């Protein structure tokens, strides 16, 4: 009963935020469609301010690197947002590069419901927790994904990297964010002894801790989907940390060339990995 009350409270808060956002939009205070509050929290934002600003901090490095590698963002190319959530990055891409054709997917159908309703110029699909994606081979000039590979279990990385490779056109680019050494300071609650964790990370090249709340969330069946943190998550999910050396050694097995890794550039925390599919 306690959990049901919590979910009802979350949905009620969605209504309150929705009413405020409607007024704010009318007055010109905000110029974007705000997601439900519970959806923000499922995608690591506690406030609309954080949702908007962190979206910029994540979108800008990806767009900058794409332009650096001569991806034609201003032209009618196909771009995929893998694990789009509620559009934290996508809304900025669509605003500043409106000529591109946008595609996006997520395992959470409530996210896709929101995005389909509010961003009709893009194509949205629900994907399964495991490959394949509902897109054709070599369909995308560019693929990007923010925070997805930092939550997937390392055993799930290669199947998804190979799937990213499949949907990317020859000569196309894939931009993925990962947690690296610089992100450890944000993870004291997940990794208690950070000095020992850093030593283990440097030795193994990767670390993974499944979210401690994951099993309990799955046991609760009387849940309201929009406030359920595990919608579509059918496998292990948690915090994954990778060193650049580990990425450079292992990820080329997917077929991609690892072009560059810039540490700590995504929202002052995550690393940005640039992958290229050979022409």
N, C-alpha and C positions, 0 to 999 in steps of 0.2 A: 504493500500500500504506500509506503514511504516513497518508493521509486516512482510510482504512478503520479503522486502529488508533485514530485520534482519535475516530471515531464510536462504536466499540465501548467506548472509555473513557467517553464521555458516557453511554451506555446503562447501563454498570456503575455510574456515579455515581448515575443515577436509582434503581437498586435500593437502594443504600446510603441515599440520602435517604428513599426510601419506607419502609424498615425503621425508620429513626429516627423518621419522622413518625408511624408507626403506634404506636410506644411513647409518643411525646409526646402523641398524642391520647388514649390510654388513661389516661395520668397527668393529663390535664386541662391540659397545658402549652399546647396549641393547640386552638382550637375551629373550625377550618376544614379543608377538604380541600386539602392541598398539591399543587400540580402537579409533574410530573417536573422535575428540575433543568434538563434541556436545554430544556424549554418555558419555564421562567423566563427563561433567558438569551436565548431568541428574542424575548421580550417585555420586554427591557430591565431585568430584575432579576437580580442575581447571587446573592442570598440570599433565603430565605423572609422574613426580617425586612424587607428592602426591598420585597418583593412586597406584604406586608401593609400596611406603613406608607404606601408610595406609593399604594396603592389607596385608603386613607382620604384622603390629600391630594388625590387626583383626584376621588373620589366626592363628598366634602363640598361643594366649590364648585358642582358641577353640581346636587346635590340642593338646596342653599341657593337657587340662582338659580331652579330650578324652583318651589320653594315661594314665592319672592318674586313670581313671575309667576302664582301661584295655580294651578299644576298640582296636581291632586288626587292626590298620591302615596299617600295613605292609602286611596284608593278603588280599585275594580277597573278601572283604566285599562290600556291597552296601551302598553308601553314597549319600544323596540328599542335594543339595544346593537350598534352597527355596528362591526365589527372587535373582537370581544369578547376575543380572545386566550384566556387561561386564567382569565378571571373576576376580574381584579384589582379592577375597579370593581363588576362585577355581583354578586359575593358580598355586598358591603355593602348594595347596593340591596335584594337579596332578603331580607337579614337584618332590616333596619330598616323596610322597606315591603313586608311579605309579601302584602298584599291585591292588589297590582298583578299583571297578567298580563305575564310577561317573555318577550321574543323576542330572539334574538341570532344573529349570523352572523359568519363569518370565512372568509378564503380558504384557511386552513391546516386541512385535514381532521383532523390530529392534535389540534389544539385543540378542535375540535368533538366529536371522539370522547371526549376527557377530560371536557368540559363536559356532554355528554349523559349520560354514566355517573354523574357525581357531583352533578348538579343536575337531577333528574328533573322538578321542578315548572316548569321553563322549556322553551321550544321553541327548538331550535337547528337552524341550516341552514348548509351550506357555500355560499358565494357565489363567483361568478367574479370575476376581477380587474377586469372592466369590468361596467357595469350590463347587465341589470336585476337587482334583488334578488328572491328567491323569496317575496315578500310582496305582498298585495293592495294596490290603490290606496286611499289614505286609511284605512289599517288602524291607524295608530299615533297615540295621543294625544301621545306624546313620543318623540323620537329623541335619542340622545346618542352621541358617538364621541370617544374619547380617543387622541391621538397619530396617528390615521390620516391626517388631512389634513396633518400635518407631515412625512409620509413620501411621500405621493403626489406625483408630478410635477404642477406647476401646470396643465398641459394637461388633466390628468384631473380637476381639481377641479370644473369646471362640469358635466360629465356626471354626476358623483356628487351634486353639490348638487341638480341637477334630479331625480335619483332619490330623494334624501331628501325633496324637496318632494312627489314623487308619493305616497310611502307615508305621509306625515304628513296627519292629518285637518285640514280647515279650522279655523283657530283654534288649532291645535296648535303645539308648540315643538320646536325642534331646537337642541341644545347641542353645539358642536364646539370642539375645542381646536386651537390653531395655535402655531407658534413665531413670536415677534415679536422686537423689538429687544432685549428683556431676555434672550433666550435665547442671544444671540451669544456671551456670555462662556463658555458651556458647549461651544462648538463650535470651539475652537482647532485641533483635529486636522483638522476638515473645511474650515475657512476660516482660512488662515494669517495674512493681514494683516487683522486685525479692523477697524482704522480705515478701510482702503480698502473693506472689505466693507460696513461701515455706511454709508459714503458712497454706494456703489452701491445699497444697499437703499433708502435714503431717496429716491434719484432714480428708481429703477424701480418701487419698491413691493413687489418680491418678488425672492428669490434661490433658486436650486436647484442642488444638487450631487448627482449620482447616487453611491450608495455605490461606492467603488473596488473592493470585493470582490465586487460583484454578478455581473459577467460570469464570474469564476473559479468562483463557487459553482454557476452554471448549467452550466458545462462538466463538472462532476463528476457522472457519472450513477450511480456505485455508492455511493449514499447511503442511510442509514437515515432514513426520513421524519421520525421524531420529533425528530431532531437536525439536520435540514436547514433552514437559515435561509430558503430561498427556495421552500418549498412553497406553491403557488398564486400566486406572484408572477410574472405573465406579462408585465409591462411595466416601465417605468422606475420606480426606487424609490430614495429617498435622503433628504436633508435639504432641506426647504422652509421658507423664512422669509418671512413676510408682514407688512406694516405694517397697522395698523388702517385707515388711509386707503385703502389698496388694497382691503381687504375691503369697506369701506363703498361704494366706487365700483363694484366689479365684481360682488360676490355677489348684489345684488338682481336681476340678470339671470336668476337661477334661479327667481324668483318669490317668494322669501322676503323679508321685511322684516328688515333688520339692526337689532335692538332695542338691543343693548348689546355692548360689548367690554371685558372687564376684563383688564388686562395683568398677567402674571406670577403669577396666582392658582392655577394648576394645578401642584401639586408644586414650588412655588417657581421655576417655569420657564416654563410655557406660558401663553398667553392663552386666555380662555374667550369664545367668540362665541355670543351668544344670537340665534337666528333665529326668526321667527314666520311661519306660513303664514296669510295673511289669511282671515278667516271668510267 
